[in-house]
Amino acid sequence: MENEQTTIGFEIKYSGRLLFCEALLMTTSYAIFLNNRYAAEIEYDAASGWVQTNGTLLPQTTIEEIGAHIDGQLD
């Protein structure tokens, strides 16, 4: 059985800088890397939408933007 990892990558503006963001699918969440450094974990909650569960505190707007990329709403 192959161990397949699902990762998506895109650019986001964070703290006034353009960063490369990667979202690595884990069991129940996504590990978020900004410029190849671990930043946070986020997951989707049916009642609350995208929420951060671990890592460096990110602004809610950044979490929502990352979630929108994961959902395929942004390219």
Predicted model as a PDB file, atoms N, CA, C, CB and O in Angstrom, pLDDT in the B-factor column:
MODEL        1                                                                  
ATOM      1  N   MET A   1       0.839  -1.178   0.000  1.00 44.00           N  
ATOM      2  CA  MET A   1       0.000   0.000   0.000  1.00 44.00           C  
ATOM      3  C   MET A   1       0.886   1.244   0.000  1.00 44.00           C  
ATOM      4  CB  MET A   1      -0.956  -0.004   1.216  1.00 44.00           C  
ATOM      5  O   MET A   1       1.814   1.363   0.800  1.00 44.00           O  
ATOM      6  N   GLU A   2       0.585   2.160  -0.905  1.00 55.00           N  
ATOM      7  CA  GLU A   2       1.374   3.382  -0.987  1.00 55.00           C  
ATOM      8  C   GLU A   2       0.968   4.370   0.087  1.00 55.00           C  
ATOM      9  CB  GLU A   2       1.230   4.017  -2.357  1.00 55.00           C  
ATOM     10  O   GLU A   2      -0.211   4.499   0.417  1.00 55.00           O  
ATOM     11  N   ASN A   3       1.951   5.063   0.627  1.00 57.00           N  
ATOM     12  CA  ASN A   3       1.690   6.116   1.596  1.00 57.00           C  
ATOM     13  C   ASN A   3       1.661   7.433   0.829  1.00 57.00           C  
ATOM     14  CB  ASN A   3       2.771   6.136   2.743  1.00 57.00           C  
ATOM     15  O   ASN A   3       2.708   8.016   0.550  1.00 57.00           O  
ATOM     16  N   GLU A   4       0.462   7.900   0.489  1.00 61.00           N  
ATOM     17  CA  GLU A   4       0.316   9.097  -0.326  1.00 61.00           C  
ATOM     18  C   GLU A   4       0.074  10.323   0.554  1.00 61.00           C  
ATOM     19  CB  GLU A   4      -0.832   8.924  -1.327  1.00 61.00           C  
ATOM     20  O   GLU A   4      -0.776  10.304   1.444  1.00 61.00           O  
ATOM     21  N   GLN A   5       0.825  11.376   0.296  1.00 63.00           N  
ATOM     22  CA  GLN A   5       0.631  12.626   1.018  1.00 63.00           C  
ATOM     23  C   GLN A   5      -0.012  13.623   0.079  1.00 63.00           C  
ATOM     24  CB  GLN A   5       1.972  13.174   1.579  1.00 63.00           C  
ATOM     25  O   GLN A   5       0.381  13.739  -1.081  1.00 63.00           O  
ATOM     26  N   THR A   6      -0.992  14.336   0.575  1.00 88.00           N  
ATOM     27  CA  THR A   6      -1.650  15.354  -0.216  1.00 88.00           C  
ATOM     28  C   THR A   6      -1.228  16.711   0.301  1.00 88.00           C  
ATOM     29  CB  THR A   6      -3.184  15.194  -0.175  1.00 88.00           C  
ATOM     30  O   THR A   6      -1.476  17.058   1.455  1.00 88.00           O  
ATOM     31  N   THR A   7      -0.587  17.474  -0.570  1.00 92.00           N  
ATOM     32  CA  THR A   7      -0.124  18.807  -0.228  1.00 92.00           C  
ATOM     33  C   THR A   7      -0.545  19.761  -1.324  1.00 92.00           C  
ATOM     34  CB  THR A   7       1.410  18.836  -0.026  1.00 92.00           C  
ATOM     35  O   THR A   7      -0.450  19.443  -2.510  1.00 92.00           O  
ATOM     36  N   ILE A   8      -1.013  20.938  -0.920  1.00 94.00           N  
ATOM     37  CA  ILE A   8      -1.266  21.981  -1.901  1.00 94.00           C  
ATOM     38  C   ILE A   8      -0.395  23.177  -1.544  1.00 94.00           C  
ATOM     39  CB  ILE A   8      -2.782  22.372  -1.944  1.00 94.00           C  
ATOM     40  O   ILE A   8      -0.100  23.415  -0.373  1.00 94.00           O  
ATOM     41  N   GLY A   9       0.008  23.919  -2.549  1.00 95.00           N  
ATOM     42  CA  GLY A   9       0.854  25.079  -2.336  1.00 95.00           C  
ATOM     43  C   GLY A   9       0.304  26.295  -3.062  1.00 95.00           C  
ATOM     44  O   GLY A   9      -0.273  26.176  -4.142  1.00 95.00           O  
ATOM     45  N   PHE A  10       0.484  27.452  -2.468  1.00 96.00           N  
ATOM     46  CA  PHE A  10      -0.028  28.699  -3.033  1.00 96.00           C  
ATOM     47  C   PHE A  10       0.648  29.859  -2.324  1.00 96.00           C  
ATOM     48  CB  PHE A  10      -1.582  28.791  -2.902  1.00 96.00           C  
ATOM     49  O   PHE A  10       1.298  29.668  -1.296  1.00 96.00           O  
ATOM     50  N   GLU A  11       0.499  31.054  -2.863  1.00 96.00           N  
ATOM     51  CA  GLU A  11       1.061  32.245  -2.232  1.00 96.00           C  
ATOM     52  C   GLU A  11      -0.029  32.969  -1.452  1.00 96.00           C  
ATOM     53  CB  GLU A  11       1.696  33.187  -3.290  1.00 96.00           C  
ATOM     54  O   GLU A  11      -1.180  33.042  -1.883  1.00 96.00           O  
ATOM     55  N   ILE A  12       0.360  33.506  -0.286  1.00 95.00           N  
ATOM     56  CA  ILE A  12      -0.536  34.352   0.491  1.00 95.00           C  
ATOM     57  C   ILE A  12       0.242  35.567   0.987  1.00 95.00           C  
ATOM     58  CB  ILE A  12      -1.161  33.563   1.683  1.00 95.00           C  
ATOM     59  O   ILE A  12       1.467  35.534   1.110  1.00 95.00           O  
ATOM     60  N   LYS A  13      -0.485  36.622   1.265  1.00 92.00           N  
ATOM     61  CA  LYS A  13       0.140  37.789   1.859  1.00 92.00           C  
ATOM     62  C   LYS A  13      -0.075  37.702   3.368  1.00 92.00           C  
ATOM     63  CB  LYS A  13      -0.446  39.124   1.267  1.00 92.00           C  
ATOM     64  O   LYS A  13      -1.207  37.597   3.840  1.00 92.00           O  
ATOM     65  N   TYR A  14       1.028  37.746   4.117  1.00 88.00           N  
ATOM     66  CA  TYR A  14       0.977  37.614   5.572  1.00 88.00           C  
ATOM     67  C   TYR A  14       1.996  38.573   6.171  1.00 88.00           C  
ATOM     68  CB  TYR A  14       1.257  36.139   6.025  1.00 88.00           C  
ATOM     69  O   TYR A  14       3.163  38.564   5.780  1.00 88.00           O  
ATOM     70  N   SER A  15       1.569  39.386   7.103  1.00 88.00           N  
ATOM     71  CA  SER A  15       2.439  40.378   7.751  1.00 88.00           C  
ATOM     72  C   SER A  15       3.125  41.287   6.733  1.00 88.00           C  
ATOM     73  CB  SER A  15       3.493  39.674   8.606  1.00 88.00           C  
ATOM     74  O   SER A  15       4.292  41.648   6.885  1.00 88.00           O  
ATOM     75  N   GLY A  16       2.380  41.645   5.701  1.00 92.00           N  
ATOM     76  CA  GLY A  16       2.910  42.558   4.703  1.00 92.00           C  
ATOM     77  C   GLY A  16       3.881  41.946   3.708  1.00 92.00           C  
ATOM     78  O   GLY A  16       4.467  42.654   2.890  1.00 92.00           O  
ATOM     79  N   ARG A  17       4.053  40.627   3.777  1.00 95.00           N  
ATOM     80  CA  ARG A  17       4.977  39.932   2.872  1.00 95.00           C  
ATOM     81  C   ARG A  17       4.238  38.856   2.097  1.00 95.00           C  
ATOM     82  CB  ARG A  17       6.154  39.312   3.656  1.00 95.00           C  
ATOM     83  O   ARG A  17       3.258  38.293   2.586  1.00 95.00           O  
ATOM     84  N   LEU A  18       4.702  38.574   0.899  1.00 96.00           N  
ATOM     85  CA  LEU A  18       4.165  37.489   0.099  1.00 96.00           C  
ATOM     86  C   LEU A  18       4.926  36.221   0.463  1.00 96.00           C  
ATOM     87  CB  LEU A  18       4.270  37.799  -1.430  1.00 96.00           C  
ATOM     88  O   LEU A  18       6.145  36.160   0.304  1.00 96.00           O  
ATOM     89  N   LEU A  19       4.215  35.210   0.950  1.00 96.00           N  
ATOM     90  CA  LEU A  19       4.839  33.958   1.402  1.00 96.00           C  
ATOM     91  C   LEU A  19       4.292  32.776   0.614  1.00 96.00           C  
ATOM     92  CB  LEU A  19       4.602  33.743   2.914  1.00 96.00           C  
ATOM     93  O   LEU A  19       3.157  32.804   0.138  1.00 96.00           O  
ATOM     94  N   PHE A  20       5.111  31.741   0.482  1.00 98.00           N  
ATOM     95  CA  PHE A  20       4.651  30.481  -0.092  1.00 98.00           C  
ATOM     96  C   PHE A  20       4.053  29.650   1.039  1.00 98.00           C  
ATOM     97  CB  PHE A  20       5.822  29.712  -0.813  1.00 98.00           C  
ATOM     98  O   PHE A  20       4.713  29.381   2.043  1.00 98.00           O  
ATOM     99  N   CYS A  21       2.814  29.254   0.868  1.00 97.00           N  
ATOM    100  CA  CYS A  21       2.093  28.481   1.885  1.00 97.00           C  
ATOM    101  C   CYS A  21       1.854  27.072   1.360  1.00 97.00           C  
ATOM    102  CB  CYS A  21       0.742  29.166   2.262  1.00 97.00           C  
ATOM    103  O   CYS A  21       1.422  26.882   0.223  1.00 97.00           O  
ATOM    104  N   GLU A  22       2.141  26.089   2.207  1.00 97.00           N  
ATOM    105  CA  GLU A  22       1.842  24.696   1.901  1.00 97.00           C  
ATOM    106  C   GLU A  22       0.896  24.163   2.965  1.00 97.00           C  
ATOM    107  CB  GLU A  22       3.143  23.839   1.826  1.00 97.00           C  
ATOM    108  O   GLU A  22       1.079  24.415   4.156  1.00 97.00           O  
ATOM    109  N   ALA A  23      -0.111  23.428   2.527  1.00 97.00           N  
ATOM    110  CA  ALA A  23      -1.053  22.782   3.435  1.00 97.00           C  
ATOM    111  C   ALA A  23      -0.925  21.276   3.219  1.00 97.00           C  
ATOM    112  CB  ALA A  23      -2.535  23.281   3.194  1.00 97.00           C  
ATOM    113  O   ALA A  23      -1.267  20.761   2.155  1.00 97.00           O  
ATOM    114  N   LEU A  24      -0.434  20.582   4.232  1.00 96.00           N  
ATOM    115  CA  LEU A  24      -0.198  19.143   4.172  1.00 96.00           C  
ATOM    116  C   LEU A  24      -1.338  18.428   4.886  1.00 96.00           C  
ATOM    117  CB  LEU A  24       1.177  18.771   4.806  1.00 96.00           C  
ATOM    118  O   LEU A  24      -1.546  18.623   6.083  1.00 96.00           O  
ATOM    119  N   LEU A  25      -2.075  17.600   4.149  1.00 94.00           N  
ATOM    120  CA  LEU A  25      -3.186  16.861   4.723  1.00 94.00           C  
ATOM    121  C   LEU A  25      -2.678  15.846   5.728  1.00 94.00           C  
ATOM    122  CB  LEU A  25      -3.998  16.168   3.628  1.00 94.00           C  
ATOM    123  O   LEU A  25      -1.818  15.020   5.420  1.00 94.00           O  
ATOM    124  N   MET A  26      -3.231  15.919   6.955  1.00 95.00           N  
ATOM    125  CA  MET A  26      -2.928  14.947   7.999  1.00 95.00           C  
ATOM    126  C   MET A  26      -4.217  14.158   8.253  1.00 95.00           C  
ATOM    127  CB  MET A  26      -2.396  15.650   9.325  1.00 95.00           C  
ATOM    128  O   MET A  26      -5.136  14.222   7.437  1.00 95.00           O  
ATOM    129  N   THR A  27      -4.307  13.432   9.338  1.00 93.00           N  
ATOM    130  CA  THR A  27      -5.478  12.592   9.591  1.00 93.00           C  
ATOM    131  C   THR A  27      -6.763  13.401   9.714  1.00 93.00           C  
ATOM    132  CB  THR A  27      -5.269  11.783  10.849  1.00 93.00           C  
ATOM    133  O   THR A  27      -7.747  13.094   9.041  1.00 93.00           O  
ATOM    134  N   THR A  28      -6.775  14.428  10.561  1.00 93.00           N  
ATOM    135  CA  THR A  28      -7.996  15.216  10.767  1.00 93.00           C  
ATOM    136  C   THR A  28      -7.776  16.709  10.582  1.00 93.00           C  
ATOM    137  CB  THR A  28      -8.543  14.961  12.148  1.00 93.00           C  
ATOM    138  O   THR A  28      -8.669  17.510  10.858  1.00 93.00           O  
ATOM    139  N   SER A  29      -6.598  17.081  10.119  1.00 96.00           N  
ATOM    140  CA  SER A  29      -6.292  18.510   9.994  1.00 96.00           C  
ATOM    141  C   SER A  29      -5.271  18.715   8.877  1.00 96.00           C  
ATOM    142  CB  SER A  29      -5.755  19.085  11.339  1.00 96.00           C  
ATOM    143  O   SER A  29      -4.855  17.769   8.209  1.00 96.00           O  
ATOM    144  N   TYR A  30      -4.885  19.960   8.696  1.00 97.00           N  
ATOM    145  CA  TYR A  30      -3.833  20.318   7.751  1.00 97.00           C  
ATOM    146  C   TYR A  30      -2.695  20.972   8.514  1.00 97.00           C  
ATOM    147  CB  TYR A  30      -4.371  21.263   6.639  1.00 97.00           C  
ATOM    148  O   TYR A  30      -2.925  21.867   9.328  1.00 97.00           O  
ATOM    149  N   ALA A  31      -1.474  20.534   8.258  1.00 98.00           N  
ATOM    150  CA  ALA A  31      -0.291  21.210   8.783  1.00 98.00           C  
ATOM    151  C   ALA A  31       0.038  22.325   7.802  1.00 98.00           C  
ATOM    152  CB  ALA A  31       0.930  20.213   8.973  1.00 98.00           C  
ATOM    153  O   ALA A  31       0.101  22.100   6.593  1.00 98.00           O  
ATOM    154  N   ILE A  32       0.247  23.524   8.323  1.00 98.00           N  
ATOM    155  CA  ILE A  32       0.490  24.697   7.502  1.00 98.00           C  
ATOM    156  C   ILE A  32       1.958  25.102   7.622  1.00 98.00           C  
ATOM    157  CB  ILE A  32      -0.441  25.863   7.915  1.00 98.00           C  
ATOM    158  O   ILE A  32       2.483  25.265   8.724  1.00 98.00           O  
ATOM    159  N   PHE A  33       2.604  25.260   6.477  1.00 98.00           N  
ATOM    160  CA  PHE A  33       3.991  25.695   6.419  1.00 98.00           C  
ATOM    161  C   PHE A  33       4.045  27.002   5.641  1.00 98.00           C  
ATOM    162  CB  PHE A  33       4.902  24.610   5.764  1.00 98.00           C  
ATOM    163  O   PHE A  33       3.460  27.112   4.563  1.00 98.00           O  
ATOM    164  N   LEU A  34       4.744  27.988   6.185  1.00 97.00           N  
ATOM    165  CA  LEU A  34       4.947  29.256   5.498  1.00 97.00           C  
ATOM    166  C   LEU A  34       6.427  29.378   5.184  1.00 97.00           C  
ATOM    167  CB  LEU A  34       4.446  30.465   6.357  1.00 97.00           C  
ATOM    168  O   LEU A  34       7.264  29.364   6.086  1.00 97.00           O  
ATOM    169  N   ASN A  35       6.750  29.497   3.895  1.00 97.00           N  
ATOM    170  CA  ASN A  35       8.146  29.502   3.437  1.00 97.00           C  
ATOM    171  C   ASN A  35       8.941  28.336   4.018  1.00 97.00           C  
ATOM    172  CB  ASN A  35       8.819  30.821   3.813  1.00 97.00           C  
ATOM    173  O   ASN A  35      10.061  28.506   4.499  1.00 97.00           O  
ATOM    174  N   ASN A  36       8.342  27.155   3.965  1.00 97.00           N  
ATOM    175  CA  ASN A  36       8.954  25.885   4.389  1.00 97.00           C  
ATOM    176  C   ASN A  36       9.162  25.756   5.894  1.00 97.00           C  
ATOM    177  CB  ASN A  36      10.272  25.719   3.709  1.00 97.00           C  
ATOM    178  O   ASN A  36       9.898  24.872   6.333  1.00 97.00           O  
ATOM    179  N   ARG A  37       8.538  26.605   6.684  1.00 97.00           N  
ATOM    180  CA  ARG A  37       8.623  26.491   8.147  1.00 97.00           C  
ATOM    181  C   ARG A  37       7.229  26.206   8.708  1.00 97.00           C  
ATOM    182  CB  ARG A  37       9.219  27.797   8.780  1.00 97.00           C  
ATOM    183  O   ARG A  37       6.247  26.844   8.330  1.00 97.00           O  
ATOM    184  N   TYR A  38       7.168  25.233   9.618  1.00 98.00           N  
ATOM    185  CA  TYR A  38       5.890  24.912  10.243  1.00 98.00           C  
ATOM    186  C   TYR A  38       5.327  26.153  10.933  1.00 98.00           C  
ATOM    187  CB  TYR A  38       6.050  23.751  11.255  1.00 98.00           C  
ATOM    188  O   TYR A  38       6.033  26.841  11.670  1.00 98.00           O  
ATOM    189  N   ALA A  39       4.052  26.428  10.684  1.00 97.00           N  
ATOM    190  CA  ALA A  39       3.407  27.583  11.299  1.00 97.00           C  
ATOM    191  C   ALA A  39       2.231  27.180  12.189  1.00 97.00           C  
ATOM    192  CB  ALA A  39       2.932  28.545  10.225  1.00 97.00           C  
ATOM    193  O   ALA A  39       2.079  27.702  13.293  1.00 97.00           O  
ATOM    194  N   ALA A  40       1.395  26.245  11.708  1.00 98.00           N  
ATOM    195  CA  ALA A  40       0.164  25.960  12.447  1.00 98.00           C  
ATOM    196  C   ALA A  40      -0.504  24.700  11.911  1.00 98.00           C  
ATOM    197  CB  ALA A  40      -0.806  27.153  12.364  1.00 98.00           C  
ATOM    198  O   ALA A  40      -0.082  24.121  10.910  1.00 98.00           O  
ATOM    199  N   GLU A  41      -1.557  24.298  12.609  1.00 98.00           N  
ATOM    200  CA  GLU A  41      -2.474  23.273  12.115  1.00 98.00           C  
ATOM    201  C   GLU A  41      -3.865  23.875  12.115  1.00 98.00           C  
ATOM    202  CB  GLU A  41      -2.417  21.964  12.988  1.00 98.00           C  
ATOM    203  O   GLU A  41      -4.257  24.584  13.043  1.00 98.00           O  
ATOM    204  N   ILE A  42      -4.605  23.578  11.051  1.00 98.00           N  
ATOM    205  CA  ILE A  42      -5.991  24.023  10.982  1.00 98.00           C  
ATOM    206  C   ILE A  42      -6.867  22.836  10.610  1.00 98.00           C  
ATOM    207  CB  ILE A  42      -6.159  25.183   9.957  1.00 98.00           C  
ATOM    208  O   ILE A  42      -6.413  21.871   9.996  1.00 98.00           O  
ATOM    209  N   GLU A  43      -8.127  22.933  10.995  1.00 97.00           N  
ATOM    210  CA  GLU A  43      -9.087  21.906  10.614  1.00 97.00           C  
ATOM    211  C   GLU A  43     -10.436  22.562  10.381  1.00 97.00           C  
ATOM    212  CB  GLU A  43      -9.189  20.799  11.697  1.00 97.00           C  
ATOM    213  O   GLU A  43     -10.686  23.685  10.819  1.00 97.00           O  
ATOM    214  N   TYR A  44     -11.299  21.837   9.682  1.00 96.00           N  
ATOM    215  CA  TYR A  44     -12.625  22.365   9.390  1.00 96.00           C  
ATOM    216  C   TYR A  44     -13.612  21.856  10.426  1.00 96.00           C  
ATOM    217  CB  TYR A  44     -13.076  21.973   7.968  1.00 96.00           C  
ATOM    218  O   TYR A  44     -13.704  20.655  10.678  1.00 96.00           O  
ATOM    219  N   ASP A  45     -14.349  22.787  11.024  1.00 95.00           N  
ATOM    220  CA  ASP A  45     -15.394  22.473  11.982  1.00 95.00           C  
ATOM    221  C   ASP A  45     -16.716  22.915  11.362  1.00 95.00           C  
ATOM    222  CB  ASP A  45     -15.141  23.173  13.373  1.00 95.00           C  
ATOM    223  O   ASP A  45     -16.848  24.060  10.930  1.00 95.00           O  
ATOM    224  N   ALA A  46     -17.693  22.013  11.315  1.00 95.00           N  
ATOM    225  CA  ALA A  46     -18.965  22.316  10.659  1.00 95.00           C  
ATOM    226  C   ALA A  46     -19.670  23.530  11.262  1.00 95.00           C  
ATOM    227  CB  ALA A  46     -19.878  21.115  10.734  1.00 95.00           C  
ATOM    228  O   ALA A  46     -20.352  24.267  10.549  1.00 95.00           O  
ATOM    229  N   ALA A  47     -19.513  23.742  12.557  1.00 96.00           N  
ATOM    230  CA  ALA A  47     -20.177  24.871  13.221  1.00 96.00           C  
ATOM    231  C   ALA A  47     -19.398  26.174  13.098  1.00 96.00           C  
ATOM    232  CB  ALA A  47     -20.390  24.554  14.683  1.00 96.00           C  
ATOM    233  O   ALA A  47     -19.994  27.250  13.042  1.00 96.00           O  
ATOM    234  N   SER A  48     -18.073  26.087  13.056  1.00 95.00           N  
ATOM    235  CA  SER A  48     -17.237  27.288  13.114  1.00 95.00           C  
ATOM    236  C   SER A  48     -16.469  27.597  11.838  1.00 95.00           C  
ATOM    237  CB  SER A  48     -16.273  27.156  14.224  1.00 95.00           C  
ATOM    238  O   SER A  48     -15.912  28.688  11.707  1.00 95.00           O  
ATOM    239  N   GLY A  49     -16.427  26.671  10.905  1.00 96.00           N  
ATOM    240  CA  GLY A  49     -15.609  26.854   9.710  1.00 96.00           C  
ATOM    241  C   GLY A  49     -14.170  26.448  10.001  1.00 96.00           C  
ATOM    242  O   GLY A  49     -13.931  25.562  10.821  1.00 96.00           O  
ATOM    243  N   TRP A  50     -13.218  27.083   9.342  1.00 97.00           N  
ATOM    244  CA  TRP A  50     -11.801  26.758   9.530  1.00 97.00           C  
ATOM    245  C   TRP A  50     -11.310  27.339  10.849  1.00 97.00           C  
ATOM    246  CB  TRP A  50     -10.949  27.296   8.351  1.00 97.00           C  
ATOM    247  O   TRP A  50     -11.478  28.528  11.118  1.00 97.00           O  
ATOM    248  N   VAL A  51     -10.699  26.484  11.670  1.00 97.00           N  
ATOM    249  CA  VAL A  51     -10.180  26.907  12.972  1.00 97.00           C  
ATOM    250  C   VAL A  51      -8.747  26.409  13.134  1.00 97.00           C  
ATOM    251  CB  VAL A  51     -11.078  26.378  14.128  1.00 97.00           C  
ATOM    252  O   VAL A  51      -8.370  25.363  12.605  1.00 97.00           O  
ATOM    253  N   GLN A  52      -7.974  27.169  13.866  1.00 98.00           N  
ATOM    254  CA  GLN A  52      -6.594  26.786  14.162  1.00 98.00           C  
ATOM    255  C   GLN A  52      -6.584  25.933  15.416  1.00 98.00           C  
ATOM    256  CB  GLN A  52      -5.683  28.034  14.336  1.00 98.00           C  
ATOM    257  O   GLN A  52      -7.244  26.259  16.402  1.00 98.00           O  
ATOM    258  N   THR A  53      -5.832  24.838  15.378  1.00 97.00           N  
ATOM    259  CA  THR A  53      -5.779  23.918  16.516  1.00 97.00           C  
ATOM    260  C   THR A  53      -4.405  23.835  17.159  1.00 97.00           C  
ATOM    261  CB  THR A  53      -6.202  22.549  16.081  1.00 97.00           C  
ATOM    262  O   THR A  53      -4.265  23.256  18.237  1.00 97.00           O  
ATOM    263  N   ASN A  54      -3.374  24.411  16.511  1.00 97.00           N  
ATOM    264  CA  ASN A  54      -2.020  24.310  17.048  1.00 97.00           C  
ATOM    265  C   ASN A  54      -1.121  25.308  16.328  1.00 97.00           C  
ATOM    266  CB  ASN A  54      -1.466  22.864  16.901  1.00 97.00           C  
ATOM    267  O   ASN A  54      -1.448  25.785  15.242  1.00 97.00           O  
ATOM    268  N   GLY A  55       0.010  25.616  16.944  1.00 97.00           N  
ATOM    269  CA  GLY A  55       1.029  26.418  16.289  1.00 97.00           C  
ATOM    270  C   GLY A  55       0.987  27.893  16.622  1.00 97.00           C  
ATOM    271  O   GLY A  55       0.312  28.324  17.558  1.00 97.00           O  
ATOM    272  N   THR A  56       1.732  28.663  15.826  1.00 94.00           N  
ATOM    273  CA  THR A  56       1.800  30.107  15.977  1.00 94.00           C  
ATOM    274  C   THR A  56       0.434  30.709  15.680  1.00 94.00           C  
ATOM    275  CB  THR A  56       2.880  30.711  15.050  1.00 94.00           C  
ATOM    276  O   THR A  56      -0.179  30.383  14.663  1.00 94.00           O  
ATOM    277  N   LEU A  57      -0.039  31.567  16.542  1.00 96.00           N  
ATOM    278  CA  LEU A  57      -1.363  32.168  16.366  1.00 96.00           C  
ATOM    279  C   LEU A  57      -1.411  32.979  15.081  1.00 96.00           C  
ATOM    280  CB  LEU A  57      -1.722  33.057  17.569  1.00 96.00           C  
ATOM    281  O   LEU A  57      -0.661  33.941  14.912  1.00 96.00           O  
ATOM    282  N   LEU A  58      -2.299  32.584  14.180  1.00 96.00           N  
ATOM    283  CA  LEU A  58      -2.494  33.279  12.914  1.00 96.00           C  
ATOM    284  C   LEU A  58      -3.787  34.084  12.971  1.00 96.00           C  
ATOM    285  CB  LEU A  58      -2.522  32.277  11.732  1.00 96.00           C  
ATOM    286  O   LEU A  58      -4.729  33.692  13.658  1.00 96.00           O  
ATOM    287  N   PRO A  59      -3.842  35.211  12.252  1.00 96.00           N  
ATOM    288  CA  PRO A  59      -5.094  35.972  12.192  1.00 96.00           C  
ATOM    289  C   PRO A  59      -6.197  35.119  11.556  1.00 96.00           C  
ATOM    290  CB  PRO A  59      -4.897  37.289  11.390  1.00 96.00           C  
ATOM    291  O   PRO A  59      -5.929  34.306  10.672  1.00 96.00           O  
ATOM    292  N   GLN A  60      -7.422  35.308  12.007  1.00 96.00           N  
ATOM    293  CA  GLN A  60      -8.545  34.528  11.479  1.00 96.00           C  
ATOM    294  C   GLN A  60      -8.691  34.722   9.969  1.00 96.00           C  
ATOM    295  CB  GLN A  60      -9.850  34.922  12.190  1.00 96.00           C  
ATOM    296  O   GLN A  60      -9.050  33.784   9.258  1.00 96.00           O  
ATOM    297  N   THR A  61      -8.419  35.920   9.478  1.00 95.00           N  
ATOM    298  CA  THR A  61      -8.520  36.154   8.031  1.00 95.00           C  
ATOM    299  C   THR A  61      -7.512  35.303   7.258  1.00 95.00           C  
ATOM    300  CB  THR A  61      -8.298  37.644   7.714  1.00 95.00           C  
ATOM    301  O   THR A  61      -7.809  34.845   6.154  1.00 95.00           O  
ATOM    302  N   THR A  62      -6.330  35.087   7.823  1.00 96.00           N  
ATOM    303  CA  THR A  62      -5.321  34.242   7.186  1.00 96.00           C  
ATOM    304  C   THR A  62      -5.775  32.789   7.198  1.00 96.00           C  
ATOM    305  CB  THR A  62      -3.958  34.387   7.896  1.00 96.00           C  
ATOM    306  O   THR A  62      -5.623  32.081   6.203  1.00 96.00           O  
ATOM    307  N   ILE A  63      -6.330  32.342   8.319  1.00 97.00           N  
ATOM    308  CA  ILE A  63      -6.851  30.972   8.421  1.00 97.00           C  
ATOM    309  C   ILE A  63      -7.954  30.758   7.388  1.00 97.00           C  
ATOM    310  CB  ILE A  63      -7.389  30.689   9.852  1.00 97.00           C  
ATOM    311  O   ILE A  63      -7.996  29.722   6.725  1.00 97.00           O  
ATOM    312  N   GLU A  64      -8.849  31.743   7.252  1.00 96.00           N  
ATOM    313  CA  GLU A  64      -9.941  31.628   6.289  1.00 96.00           C  
ATOM    314  C   GLU A  64      -9.425  31.620   4.851  1.00 96.00           C  
ATOM    315  CB  GLU A  64     -10.932  32.773   6.479  1.00 96.00           C  
ATOM    316  O   GLU A  64      -9.950  30.894   4.007  1.00 96.00           O  
ATOM    317  N   GLU A  65      -8.396  32.426   4.569  1.00 95.00           N  
ATOM    318  CA  GLU A  65      -7.811  32.437   3.226  1.00 95.00           C  
ATOM    319  C   GLU A  65      -7.171  31.095   2.908  1.00 95.00           C  
ATOM    320  CB  GLU A  65      -6.773  33.562   3.097  1.00 95.00           C  
ATOM    321  O   GLU A  65      -7.350  30.565   1.811  1.00 95.00           O  
ATOM    322  N   ILE A  66      -6.423  30.539   3.863  1.00 96.00           N  
ATOM    323  CA  ILE A  66      -5.818  29.227   3.659  1.00 96.00           C  
ATOM    324  C   ILE A  66      -6.913  28.181   3.446  1.00 96.00           C  
ATOM    325  CB  ILE A  66      -4.920  28.842   4.866  1.00 96.00           C  
ATOM    326  O   ILE A  66      -6.813  27.351   2.543  1.00 96.00           O  
ATOM    327  N   GLY A  67      -7.952  28.222   4.270  1.00 96.00           N  
ATOM    328  CA  GLY A  67      -9.073  27.288   4.112  1.00 96.00           C  
ATOM    329  C   GLY A  67      -9.741  27.404   2.758  1.00 96.00           C  
ATOM    330  O   GLY A  67     -10.135  26.396   2.171  1.00 96.00           O  
ATOM    331  N   ALA A  68      -9.873  28.624   2.254  1.00 95.00           N  
ATOM    332  CA  ALA A  68     -10.471  28.822   0.937  1.00 95.00           C  
ATOM    333  C   ALA A  68      -9.613  28.194  -0.156  1.00 95.00           C  
ATOM    334  CB  ALA A  68     -10.666  30.315   0.659  1.00 95.00           C  
ATOM    335  O   ALA A  68     -10.143  27.621  -1.108  1.00 95.00           O  
ATOM    336  N   HIS A  69      -8.295  28.297  -0.025  1.00 95.00           N  
ATOM    337  CA  HIS A  69      -7.404  27.627  -0.983  1.00 95.00           C  
ATOM    338  C   HIS A  69      -7.572  26.109  -0.888  1.00 95.00           C  
ATOM    339  CB  HIS A  69      -5.923  28.022  -0.725  1.00 95.00           C  
ATOM    340  O   HIS A  69      -7.636  25.425  -1.909  1.00 95.00           O  
ATOM    341  N   ILE A  70      -7.641  25.591   0.323  1.00 93.00           N  
ATOM    342  CA  ILE A  70      -7.822  24.148   0.510  1.00 93.00           C  
ATOM    343  C   ILE A  70      -9.140  23.688  -0.127  1.00 93.00           C  
ATOM    344  CB  ILE A  70      -7.799  23.790   2.021  1.00 93.00           C  
ATOM    345  O   ILE A  70      -9.194  22.641  -0.772  1.00 93.00           O  
ATOM    346  N   ASP A  71     -10.182  24.470   0.059  1.00 91.00           N  
ATOM    347  CA  ASP A  71     -11.498  24.139  -0.497  1.00 91.00           C  
ATOM    348  C   ASP A  71     -11.561  24.304  -2.017  1.00 91.00           C  
ATOM    349  CB  ASP A  71     -12.559  25.006   0.150  1.00 91.00           C  
ATOM    350  O   ASP A  71     -12.532  23.899  -2.657  1.00 91.00           O  
ATOM    351  N   GLY A  72     -10.512  24.907  -2.584  1.00 88.00           N  
ATOM    352  CA  GLY A  72     -10.490  25.099  -4.028  1.00 88.00           C  
ATOM    353  C   GLY A  72     -11.218  26.365  -4.474  1.00 88.00           C  
ATOM    354  O   GLY A  72     -11.487  26.539  -5.663  1.00 88.00           O  
ATOM    355  N   GLN A  73     -11.533  27.237  -3.537  1.00 66.00           N  
ATOM    356  CA  GLN A  73     -12.231  28.464  -3.897  1.00 66.00           C  
ATOM    357  C   GLN A  73     -11.291  29.512  -4.454  1.00 66.00           C  
ATOM    358  CB  GLN A  73     -12.957  29.017  -2.700  1.00 66.00           C  
ATOM    359  O   GLN A  73     -11.721  30.409  -5.179  1.00 66.00           O  
ATOM    360  N   LEU A  74     -10.016  29.411  -4.128  1.00 55.00           N  
ATOM    361  CA  LEU A  74      -9.016  30.344  -4.640  1.00 55.00           C  
ATOM    362  C   LEU A  74      -7.940  29.544  -5.369  1.00 55.00           C  
ATOM    363  CB  LEU A  74      -8.395  31.202  -3.485  1.00 55.00           C  
ATOM    364  O   LEU A  74      -7.643  28.409  -4.994  1.00 55.00           O  
ATOM    365  N   ASP A  75      -7.364  30.131  -6.398  1.00 51.00           N  
ATOM    366  CA  ASP A  75      -6.272  29.465  -7.121  1.00 51.00           C  
ATOM    367  C   ASP A  75      -4.959  30.106  -6.830  1.00 51.00           C  
ATOM    368  CB  ASP A  75      -6.519  29.478  -8.608  1.00 51.00           C  
ATOM    369  O   ASP A  75      -3.931  29.675  -7.353  1.00 51.00           O  
TER     370      ASP A  75                                                      
ENDMDL                                                                          
END                                                                             
